[in-house]
Amino acid sequence: MQKNIFIVVVLAAALTLGAGCASKKPKATTTSAPSGSPMDQSSTSGANDASAYGNGTTVGGNDEAAGPSEGQLKNRTIYFDFDSSDVRAEYNDLITAHARYLAANPSRRVRVEGNTDERGSREYNIGLGERRAQAVRRALMLQGVSESQITTVSYGEERPAVTGHAEEEWSRNRRANIVYLN
């Protein structure tokens, strides 16, 4: 009897979660995102300070002075394609630069923040943001960064870099930020 109840509860939960994600999953087919080096974010206005996201800091945080500021290490944002958590090849050098710095400075710590655009359910976007943060974390660890140096968090759609409801804004919100903590 308990086994049957357990199976029914598990199936109901799976159907509820599956239906919620499937019905609200974004349906856009475009996959363009910023190419090359990240866009100059100072020209876009929004509710949040977009330039803060461009250098990997969070709005309202005290991370602005933290972390290295030379060369590629100034850039702390990795952009993703629509509905993807695969790190694009164009960001390999950026991740390598941060990995080398962190491996050479084992007392330094970072938080990788995963973000999404506004399309999709809140639950789906939290999961996608987590997968993006974990993808960057794995890439750093594969290059010698200690697991203890990296934490991850997913903000989903809750912390957009820019506001708007078109591909240009969405592409700049699909990102992971590397935030230096000390």
N, C-alpha and C positions, 0 to 999 in steps of 0.2 A: 504494500500500500504506500509506504513512504517513498519507495523507489519510483512508483508511478507519479506521485505528486511532484517529486524532484524533477522528473523528466518533463512534465507539463510546464513547470515553472521555468526551466532552462529553455525549452522551446518557445514559450511565450516571450521571454526576455530577448532571445535571438531574433524572433520575428519583429518585435517592437524596435530593436536597435537597427536591424537590417532595413526595415521599412522606413524608418526615420532618416537614415543615411541615404538610401537610394532615392527617396522622393525629393530630397532637398539638395542632392549633390549637384554641383554646377553643371550646366549643359553647354556652356560656351565651347567652341571648337578651336578658337585661336590659341596659339601657344607662344606668341611673341612676348619677349621680355627685354629689359635693357640688355644691350649687347656690349661687348668690350668692357671697358672699365665702367664702374657705376656712374650713373647720370649725375650731373650737377643738380643737387636737390635744393639749392638756394632759390631757384626760380619758381618753385611750386609753393603756393600757399595752401595752408590747411589748418586744422585745429591743432595739430601737433607741430613741433619744430622739426621739419624734415631733415634739416642739416644735422641735427643731433643724431638721427638714425644713420646718416651717411658715414659718420665716424664711429659708429658702434656704441654710442651712449644711449641711455634711455632718457626720455623726457622726465624731468624732475629728479633725476638721479644725481649722485655725486661722482660719477665715473668719468667726467670730462677730462680730468687731469691724469687719470690712471692709464697705464699702458704705454707702450712705445709709440713714438710719433714720427719715426723716420721711414722713408721709402715706402715700400708696399705695406708696411705695418700700419700706416695711417688709414688704409682702407680696411674696414672690418665688416663689410656687408657682402654676403653671397646671395645672389638672386637665383630663383628657381623658375622653371617652366610651370605652366598651368597644371594643377593636380599632380605634381611630381615632387618627389623628395630626392631625386638623383642630382648629385652635385655636377654641374656642367664643367667640361674640360677647361673652359676659359678661366676657372677659379682655382685650378691646381697650383699655379705659382703663388697665388695669394695664400692659400692654405699652407703650402710648403714654407713660406716666409714666417707665418705665425708659428708653425710647428717647430721650426728651427729656433726661433726666439724662446719659445716656452721650454723646449728641451734643454737649451743652454741656461735657462733661468728657472730651475725647478721650484723655487719658492713662489713664483708667479702663478696666479689662478685666473681662470676665465669662466664666464658663463656664456653658453651659446643659447641665444634666444630665437626660437622658431616662430615665424609669423606667416599669416596667409592673407589673401584678399577676402573681401566680404561675402563672396559667393559660397554657398554650402551652409549646412547647419552648424551651429556652435560646436556641437560634439564632433562632427566631422573635421572641422577646422582645428580644433584643439589636437586631435590625433595627427592631422597632417603637419601642423606646426612642430609637434614632438618628433615626427619622423624626419623632418628637415633638420632640426637641432641634432638629433642622433646621427644623421648622415655626416654632418660637419664634425661632430665629436669623433666618430670612427675614423674619418680622414686624418684628423690631427693625431689620434692615437697610433695609426698605422705608420706615422712618420716619427714616432718616438716620444710623443707627449704622454706623460703619466696619467693614468685614469684619475688619480686624486687631484689633478690640476684642473679638471673640467667638470662643470656641472651644466645641466641643461634645463630649460624651461620652455614651455609652449604658451604663447599668448594668443594663438589662433588669430582671429580677426580683431582682437580687442585693442591692439596698439598699431593702428595704421601709420605708415610713414607719411602718407598723403591722403587727402580725402577726395572722393570723386567716385563716379560709377561708370567708368569707361576703362578700356584695356590699358591705356597709358598709366592710370593711377593703380589699377590692379597689379600690373607687372612690377611696380615699385614696392608693393606691399607683400609680394611673395618672396620672402627673404629669411635669412638667418643672420643675426648680428653676433659678432664676437665682442664681448664686453670684458675688459680687464678689471679685476676686482681689487688688486693690490699692487 
